[in-house]
Amino acid sequence: MPPHFLVHNPEDSAGVIVVEDAKAGMELEGWVMDTDETIHITALDDIPIGHKVAMGDIKNGDTIMKYGHDIGKAVADISKGGHVHVHNVKTKRW
């Protein structure tokens, strides 16, 4: 079975959902590409394909890392397994 989400390295705080059916309460399987590990997270929300899932608890103001890159900062607390997107992450540019 293919993974539900991808992460480049263990330091990433967000993984990218790569399936259509990531629903709240599901046990999601992820693949850490740099280490070839399989990890598991329970989804707290329905998360659409291409959106992100929190790898651990993220506090308001924390930097969000995806695929080894800083993609912005949290503007709200996000629990492990939560939906990480424009409603709780903003760019640091503006």
C-alpha positions as a Markdown table, in Angstrom:
| # | Residue | x | y | z |
|---|---|---|---|---|
| 1 | Met | 0.0 | 0.0 | 0.0 |
| 2 | Pro | 1.4 | 3.4 | -0.9 |
| 3 | Pro | 2.0 | 6.0 | 1.9 |
| 4 | His | -0.6 | 8.6 | 2.9 |
| 5 | Phe | 2.0 | 11.3 | 3.3 |
| 6 | Leu | 5.6 | 12.1 | 2.5 |
| 7 | Val | 8.4 | 13.8 | 4.6 |
| 8 | His | 11.9 | 14.4 | 3.4 |
| 9 | Asn | 13.7 | 14.3 | 6.7 |
| 10 | Pro | 12.9 | 13.6 | 10.4 |
| 11 | Glu | 13.3 | 17.3 | 11.2 |
| 12 | Asp | 10.3 | 18.3 | 9.0 |
| 13 | Ser | 7.4 | 19.6 | 11.1 |
| 14 | Ala | 4.9 | 19.0 | 8.3 |
| 15 | Gly | 4.3 | 16.1 | 5.9 |
| 16 | Val | 2.5 | 16.3 | 2.5 |
| 17 | Ile | -0.7 | 14.3 | 2.0 |
| 18 | Val | -0.5 | 12.3 | -1.2 |
| 19 | Val | -3.8 | 10.5 | -1.2 |
| 20 | Glu | -7.4 | 11.6 | -1.7 |
| 21 | Asp | -8.9 | 10.0 | 1.4 |
| 22 | Ala | -7.1 | 11.3 | 4.5 |
| 23 | Lys | -10.0 | 11.6 | 7.0 |
| 24 | Ala | -10.1 | 12.6 | 10.6 |
| 25 | Gly | -9.5 | 9.6 | 12.9 |
| 26 | Met | -7.5 | 7.7 | 10.3 |
| 27 | Glu | -4.1 | 6.1 | 11.1 |
| 28 | Leu | -1.9 | 7.6 | 8.4 |
| 29 | Glu | 1.3 | 5.9 | 7.2 |
| 30 | Gly | 4.1 | 8.2 | 6.0 |
| 31 | Trp | 7.4 | 7.7 | 4.4 |
| 32 | Val | 10.5 | 9.6 | 5.5 |
| 33 | Met | 12.5 | 9.8 | 2.2 |
| 34 | Asp | 15.9 | 10.6 | 3.6 |
| 35 | Thr | 16.0 | 7.7 | 6.1 |
| 36 | Asp | 13.6 | 5.3 | 4.3 |
| 37 | Glu | 11.5 | 5.0 | 7.5 |
| 38 | Thr | 7.8 | 4.4 | 7.8 |
| 39 | Ile | 6.0 | 6.5 | 10.4 |
| 40 | His | 2.4 | 6.7 | 11.6 |
| 41 | Ile | 0.2 | 9.6 | 12.7 |
| 42 | Thr | -3.5 | 9.7 | 13.5 |
| 43 | Ala | -5.2 | 12.5 | 11.4 |
| 44 | Leu | -7.1 | 15.0 | 13.6 |
| 45 | Asp | -8.9 | 16.6 | 10.6 |
| 46 | Asp | -9.9 | 15.7 | 7.0 |
| 47 | Ile | -6.8 | 16.8 | 5.0 |
| 48 | Pro | -7.0 | 17.2 | 1.3 |
| 49 | Ile | -4.4 | 15.8 | -1.1 |
| 50 | Gly | -1.5 | 18.3 | -1.4 |
| 51 | His | -2.1 | 19.8 | 2.0 |
| 52 | Lys | 0.1 | 19.2 | 5.0 |
| 53 | Val | -0.2 | 17.2 | 8.3 |
| 54 | Ala | 1.6 | 18.2 | 11.5 |
| 55 | Met | 4.3 | 15.7 | 12.5 |
| 56 | Gly | 4.2 | 16.9 | 16.1 |
| 57 | Asp | 2.7 | 19.6 | 18.2 |
| 58 | Ile | 3.5 | 23.0 | 16.7 |
| 59 | Lys | 3.2 | 26.1 | 18.8 |
| 60 | Asn | 2.0 | 29.6 | 17.6 |
| 61 | Gly | 5.1 | 31.3 | 16.2 |
| 62 | Asp | 7.1 | 28.1 | 15.4 |
| 63 | Thr | 8.8 | 27.8 | 12.1 |
| 64 | Ile | 7.2 | 25.1 | 9.8 |
| 65 | Met | 9.6 | 22.9 | 7.9 |
| 66 | Lys | 8.5 | 20.9 | 4.9 |
| 67 | Tyr | 10.9 | 19.0 | 2.6 |
| 68 | Gly | 13.8 | 20.5 | 4.6 |
| 69 | His | 12.8 | 24.1 | 3.9 |
| 70 | Asp | 11.3 | 26.8 | 6.0 |
| 71 | Ile | 7.8 | 27.4 | 4.6 |
| 72 | Gly | 6.5 | 30.0 | 7.2 |
| 73 | Lys | 5.4 | 30.3 | 10.7 |
| 74 | Ala | 2.5 | 29.0 | 12.7 |
| 75 | Val | -0.1 | 31.6 | 13.5 |
| 76 | Ala | -2.0 | 29.2 | 15.8 |
| 77 | Asp | -1.2 | 26.1 | 17.8 |
| 78 | Ile | -1.4 | 23.0 | 15.7 |
| 79 | Ser | -1.7 | 19.6 | 17.3 |
| 80 | Lys | 0.1 | 16.5 | 16.0 |
| 81 | Gly | -2.0 | 15.1 | 13.2 |
| 82 | Gly | -3.7 | 18.4 | 12.5 |
| 83 | His | -4.2 | 20.1 | 9.1 |
| 84 | Val | -1.4 | 22.6 | 8.4 |
| 85 | His | -2.5 | 25.1 | 5.8 |
| 86 | Val | -3.2 | 28.8 | 5.1 |
| 87 | His | -5.6 | 29.1 | 8.1 |
| 88 | Asn | -2.8 | 28.4 | 10.6 |
| 89 | Val | 0.5 | 29.1 | 8.7 |
| 90 | Lys | 1.7 | 32.4 | 7.2 |
| 91 | Thr | 4.7 | 33.3 | 5.2 |
| 92 | Lys | 7.5 | 35.2 | 6.9 |
| 93 | Arg | 7.9 | 37.5 | 4.0 |
| 94 | Trp | 5.0 | 39.8 | 4.8 |
